[in-house]
């Protein structure tokens, strides 16, 4: 499932304008596009959502990394 949401960054946190109804501990993938009053970023995100471009992320075979991979930056 893909949802396109809007929000605002305040006091070091992103506050989403839409209530989310996910199961507790539901894993989510978050992509942030900064809106600088240029609608092109939002249009690109909407086009990607409608074209199902990111559906491959729902395939468990694509999840090749674990929390133990990599190092903190």
C-alpha positions as CSV (number, residue, x, y, z in Angstrom):
1,X,0.0,0.0,0.0
2,X,1.3,3.5,-0.8
3,X,-0.1,6.7,0.7
4,X,0.9,10.2,-0.2
5,X,0.7,12.5,2.8
6,X,1.5,16.1,3.6
7,X,2.9,17.5,6.8
8,X,5.0,20.2,8.4
9,X,8.4,20.2,10.1
10,X,8.2,21.7,13.6
11,X,10.6,21.6,16.5
12,X,12.7,18.8,14.9
13,X,9.7,16.6,14.1
14,X,7.6,16.0,11.0
15,X,3.9,16.4,11.9
16,X,1.6,14.6,9.4
17,X,-1.7,16.4,8.5
18,X,-3.6,13.1,7.9
19,X,-4.4,10.6,10.6
20,X,-2.7,7.2,10.0
21,X,-4.5,3.9,10.7
22,X,-1.7,1.4,10.7
23,X,-1.4,-1.7,12.9
24,X,0.9,-1.2,16.0
25,X,4.5,-1.9,15.0
26,X,3.6,-1.8,11.3
27,X,6.8,-1.3,9.2
28,X,6.7,1.7,6.9
29,X,9.0,3.2,4.3
30,X,9.2,7.0,4.4
31,X,10.3,9.2,1.6
32,X,10.5,12.9,2.3
33,X,10.1,15.5,-0.5
34,X,10.6,19.1,0.6
35,X,7.8,21.4,-0.7
36,X,9.4,24.8,-1.7
37,X,6.1,26.1,-3.3
38,X,7.2,24.2,-6.4
39,X,4.5,21.6,-7.1
40,X,6.8,19.5,-9.3
41,X,8.0,17.3,-6.3
42,X,4.5,16.6,-5.3
43,X,3.5,15.8,-8.9
44,X,6.4,13.4,-9.3
45,X,5.5,11.7,-6.0
46,X,1.8,11.4,-7.1
47,X,2.8,10.1,-10.5
48,X,5.1,7.4,-8.9
49,X,2.3,6.4,-6.6
50,X,-0.3,6.1,-9.4
51,X,2.1,4.2,-11.6
52,X,2.9,1.6,-8.9
53,X,6.6,2.3,-9.3
54,X,7.4,1.3,-5.7
55,X,5.3,-1.8,-5.6
56,X,8.5,-3.9,-5.6
57,X,9.0,-2.7,-2.0
58,X,6.1,-4.9,-0.9
59,X,8.0,-8.0,-2.1
60,X,9.8,-9.6,0.9
61,X,12.6,-10.8,-1.4
62,X,13.5,-7.1,-2.0
63,X,14.2,-6.7,1.8
64,X,17.9,-7.8,1.7
65,X,19.1,-5.7,4.6
66,X,18.6,-6.2,8.3
67,X,18.9,-3.8,11.3
68,X,22.3,-5.4,11.9
69,X,23.6,-4.1,8.5
70,X,25.7,-1.0,8.2
71,X,26.9,1.5,10.8
72,X,25.4,4.5,12.4
73,X,26.4,7.8,10.8
